[in-house]
Amino acid sequence: MTQSSDLEPVVRPAIPKPRAHRSSVWRGFFGNKKAAFGFGIFAVFVVIAIFAPLLAPYNPQATVFTPLQGPSWHHWFGTTATGQDVLSQMIIGSRVSLGIGISAGIMATALAILLGMLPAYLGGKTDTIFTTITNIMLVIPGLPLLIVITAYVHQTDTWTLALVLGLTGWAWGARVLRSQTLTYVRRDFVVAARLAGASHWHILIHEILPNMLSLVVANLMFATLGAVLATASLQFLGLGNPNSMSWGTMLYWAQVGQALLNGAWWWLVAPGAAIALFGSSMALMNFGVDELTNPRLRQARRISKEFSRKQSRRPTHD
């Protein structure tokens, strides 16, 4: 008696390789025009900050030019009341402003993950204690708290401002990450990992954190933007180091030099436009991150593309 050997082979779905998955993620991110445009603006600022000494046309501290000269071919953004080139100051100042903003944003996001996700996962008294601390930090007004801290700090240099902003800017992110973590604690994949003997850190980093990537990246972007704005506000009020070159100190010296009363609008517009463009890049990149992690947004975008394609193919009648 012979047995038939025409059994159908088991077809297993192909598992995407990590490199292919990363490339698809980048293609999806840059496929969003808003995110690609925002990333382009951000990349330009990063390149300017890195190569600032090479890109600045003049010495930003040199006072050898005509004071309060309007924008021209020699001075694209004009000069200050002491004859300094505004474009050179803005280029050099991007290094300090972005350095403080990115450093404080990374620090605030790390603290938000540590003080928001971990207590929510552990639960019990640990969650209660850290939730109370987070609520206290949320009740205290941010800018007055920064003013008080920087007023008592004798040396408010670049790293001191970054440290102060990072230590005081984690509460909002921790609150959001805690709320989202509570929805994952009882999920099947988290319970299965716990029963398999995985440690708390392994579950948080490898199981829960990847599902909250959009919130973490969004918190990083807006924490960075908030740090840049807070730095400019503190330096505008004279609480920073006025001798350091940044966008905030440019606004401070423009206010001291009465730029608007003297008609030197370019002295204020240059650093203000730089801060506005940097904030726009953060907001535009967040659109791409949301679309990558939200299937509904991807589906809506796909439907919109199909509809526009059908409209373009429809014949027109005279």
VOGU-3710 file (C-alpha; in Angstrom, 3 decimals, decimal comma):
1> mtqssdlepv> 0,000/0,000/0,000  1,523/3,221/-1,095  0,993/6,551/0,538  0,561/9,670/-1,479  3,278/12,227/-0,936  1,523/15,147/-2,595  1,169/17,108/0,619  0,936/20,866/0,258  3,943/22,653/1,702  3,362/25,030/4,562
11> vrpaipkpra> 3,853/28,566/3,398  5,142/30,843/6,129  4,898/34,595/5,866  8,166/36,285/5,166  9,549/38,110/8,172  10,886/41,510/7,187  14,537/42,049/7,927  15,418/44,847/10,346  17,277/46,794/7,680  14,352/46,534/5,268
21> hrssvwrgff> 11,976/47,579/8,027  14,096/50,627/8,849  14,228/51,617/5,196  10,444/51,335/4,912  10,054/53,512/8,009  12,297/56,193/6,515  10,448/56,003/3,191  7,148/56,414/5,005  8,480/59,378/6,979  9,903/61,224/3,990
31> gnkkaafgfg> 6,843/60,304/1,936  4,974/62,833/4,040  5,647/66,201/2,413  5,140/68,120/5,657  7,566/65,899/7,550  10,135/66,018/4,742  9,933/69,805/4,588  10,233/70,087/8,374  13,206/67,722/8,422  14,858/69,809/5,709
41> ifavfvviai> 14,524/72,965/7,815  15,823/71,139/10,881  18,782/69,708/8,932  19,698/73,188/7,690  19,727/74,497/11,265  21,877/71,573/12,420  24,385/72,112/9,599  24,526/75,837/10,370  25,098/75,121/14,068  27,868/72,602/13,388
51> fapllapynp> 29,740/74,697/10,814  28,846/78,099/12,282  32,409/79,490/12,460  32,959/78,610/8,792  29,606/79,966/7,579  29,603/83,284/9,430  30,735/85,975/6,956  32,153/88,260/9,679  33,254/88,182/13,261  30,010/88,563/15,242
61> qatvftplqg> 31,772/90,590/17,939  33,479/93,016/15,548  32,187/96,595/15,818  33,745/97,972/12,642  30,666/98,438/10,472  28,195/101,286/10,163  25,724/101,166/13,096  22,047/100,411/12,363  22,640/99,801/8,684  19,654/98,176/6,960
71> pswhhwfgtt> 19,791/94,913/5,013  22,082/95,074/2,002  24,276/92,841/-0,153  27,156/93,235/2,296  25,004/92,724/5,397  21,980/90,608/4,533  20,291/91,150/7,912  21,736/94,585/8,637  23,904/95,681/11,551  23,322/96,404/15,229
81> atgqdvlsqm> 23,612/99,689/17,115  27,287/98,943/17,766  28,081/98,017/14,150  27,967/94,210/14,430  26,733/92,007/11,605  23,322/90,500/12,516  23,622/87,525/10,127  26,922/86,465/11,690  25,407/86,753/15,156  22,412/84,641/14,144
91> iigsrvslgi> 24,623/81,920/12,625  26,945/81,739/15,642  23,995/81,989/18,025  22,310/78,936/16,482  25,011/76,720/18,024  24,220/77,846/21,579  20,427/77,932/21,148  20,199/74,513/19,498  22,750/73,053/21,905  20,699/74,120/24,909
101> gisagimata> 17,401/73,097/23,311  18,442/69,635/22,140  20,330/68,835/25,372  17,440/69,940/27,570  14,925/68,122/25,350  16,820/64,833/25,595  17,185/65,212/29,361  13,506/66,074/29,876  12,376/63,151/27,696  14,633/60,698/29,535
111> laillgmlpa> 13,256/61,883/32,874  9,694/61,663/31,530  10,273/58,036/30,511  11,908/57,171/33,831  9,484/59,022/36,118  6,354/58,394/34,061  6,551/54,893/32,596  8,406/53,016/35,343  6,129/54,038/38,270  3,043/53,345/36,139
121> ylggktdtif> 4,323/49,861/35,368  5,263/49,099/38,974  2,021/50,523/40,372  1,146/50,722/44,057  2,802/53,263/46,332  5,565/53,953/43,819  3,053/55,157/41,253  1,198/57,209/43,870  4,352/58,978/45,083  5,652/59,859/41,628
131> ttitnimlvi> 2,201/60,886/40,418  2,002/63,344/43,323  5,432/64,753/42,455  4,405/65,087/38,803  1,179/66,889/39,734  3,118/69,304/41,947  5,496/70,088/39,080  2,533/70,655/36,779  0,867/73,089/39,174  3,976/75,270/39,564
141> pglpllivit> 4,150/77,847/36,723  7,060/77,038/34,461  8,487/80,437/33,545  8,363/81,937/37,088  10,045/78,773/38,392  12,816/79,141/35,813  13,216/82,823/36,664  13,592/82,050/40,364  16,094/79,222/39,764  18,250/81,131/37,288
151> ayvhqtdtwt> 18,170/84,219/39,516  19,747/82,236/42,362  22,287/80,512/40,119  25,383/82,692/39,913  26,805/81,307/36,656  24,005/80,806/34,122  26,140/79,535/31,289  25,023/77,263/28,451  25,161/73,961/30,310  23,570/75,423/33,436
161> lalvlgltgw> 20,569/76,606/31,426  20,292/73,210/29,710  20,425/71,426/33,083  17,818/73,694/34,652  15,467/73,380/31,681  15,886/69,600/31,527  15,207/69,136/35,246  12,082/71,294/35,154  10,566/70,314/31,797  9,747/66,614/32,262
171> awgarvlrsq> 6,359/66,787/34,032  4,031/67,094/31,034  5,726/64,270/29,177  5,728/62,050/32,262  1,987/62,583/32,715  1,206/61,600/29,126  3,551/58,596/29,106  2,158/57,384/32,434  -1,415/57,461/31,130  -0,447/55,524/28,017
181> tltyvrrdfv> 1,642/53,007/29,986  -1,355/52,154/32,177  -3,214/51,002/29,050  -0,411/48,540/28,193  0,232/47,028/31,619  -2,619/44,496/31,327  -2,147/43,700/27,647  -1,572/40,078/26,676  1,955/40,551/25,324  3,058/42,307/28,518
191> vaarlagash> 1,531/39,607/30,728  3,149/36,908/28,579  6,563/38,568/28,889  6,129/38,832/32,649  5,186/35,160/32,924  8,207/34,263/30,788  10,447/35,776/33,471  11,443/38,987/31,682  12,720/41,783/33,908  10,895/45,051/34,419
201> whiliheilp> 13,423/46,985/32,344  13,224/44,463/29,506  9,435/44,717/29,389  9,503/48,500/29,497  12,200/48,923/26,854  11,406/46,052/24,471  7,646/45,573/24,878  5,976/48,834/25,948  8,317/51,567/24,735  8,219/50,616/20,996
211> nmlslvvanl> 4,424/50,939/21,058  4,745/54,463/22,482  7,401/55,664/20,065  5,221/58,405/18,594  4,539/59,887/22,044  8,208/59,734/23,008  9,379/61,378/19,776  6,651/64,014/19,993  7,646/64,735/23,585  11,296/65,034/22,506
221> mfatlgavla> 10,439/67,479/19,736  8,227/69,734/21,804  10,521/69,549/24,837  13,341/70,728/22,581  11,193/73,520/21,196  10,060/74,501/24,692  13,678/74,638/25,849  14,638/76,898/22,928  11,722/79,238/23,691  12,417/79,220/27,425
231> taslqflglg> 16,099/79,953/26,838  15,237/82,870/24,574  12,746/84,176/27,167  15,224/83,978/30,047  18,010/85,576/28,042  15,644/88,275/26,784  14,883/89,116/30,433  18,614/89,382/31,133  18,854/86,226/33,263  21,328/84,484/30,980
241> npnsmswgtm> 24,884/85,339/30,148  24,624/88,469/27,966  28,146/87,928/26,641  27,263/84,565/25,060  26,015/84,679/21,502  22,549/83,140/21,053  19,156/84,057/19,647  17,968/85,079/23,105  20,887/87,423/23,755  20,319/88,968/20,323
251> lywaqvgqal> 16,770/89,796/21,391  18,092/91,120/24,708  20,582/93,509/23,108  18,006/94,578/20,529  15,659/95,518/23,370  18,457/97,301/25,248  19,417/99,166/22,088  15,778/100,170/21,471  15,697/98,604/18,036  12,051/99,382/17,346
261> lngawwwlva> 12,333/103,007/18,443  15,326/103,426/16,145  13,551/101,705/13,244  15,989/98,761/13,227  13,299/96,124/12,741  15,793/93,684/11,178  17,625/93,419/14,517  14,545/91,755/16,065  13,187/89,959/13,002  16,319/87,859/12,393
271> pgaaialfgs> 16,417/85,950/15,727  12,625/85,885/15,944  12,329/84,334/12,483  14,992/81,754/13,367  13,051/80,674/16,465  9,790/80,555/14,491  11,326/78,456/11,698  12,856/76,030/14,185  9,488/75,618/15,902  7,791/75,044/12,552
281> smalmnfgvd> 10,272/72,288/11,699  9,467/70,476/14,953  5,724/70,699/14,330  6,002/69,554/10,709  8,173/66,548/11,585  5,633/65,523/14,198  3,073/65,024/11,392  5,290/62,353/9,883  5,845/60,578/13,192  2,104/60,499/13,899
291> eltnprlrqa> 1,380/59,053/10,483  3,979/56,288/10,888  2,530/55,127/14,198  -1,165/55,708/13,515  -2,739/53,310/10,994  -5,820/55,512/10,615  -3,742/58,446/9,441  -1,933/56,232/6,937  -5,249/54,909/5,637  -6,685/58,414/5,331
301> rriskefsrk> -3,613/59,519/3,403  -3,884/56,491/1,091  -7,544/57,200/0,410  -6,754/60,841/-0,297  -4,046/59,860/-2,790  -6,353/57,396/-4,563  -9,102/59,998/-4,769  -6,766/62,639/-6,196  -5,411/60,092/-8,703  -8,923/59,235/-9,881
311> qsrrpthd> -9,768/62,915/-10,198  -6,687/63,508/-12,345  -7,572/60,602/-14,622  -11,160/61,705/-15,096  -11,671/63,113/-18,634  -12,592/66,759/-18,892  -15,401/67,954/-21,115  -15,364/71,317/-22,790
//
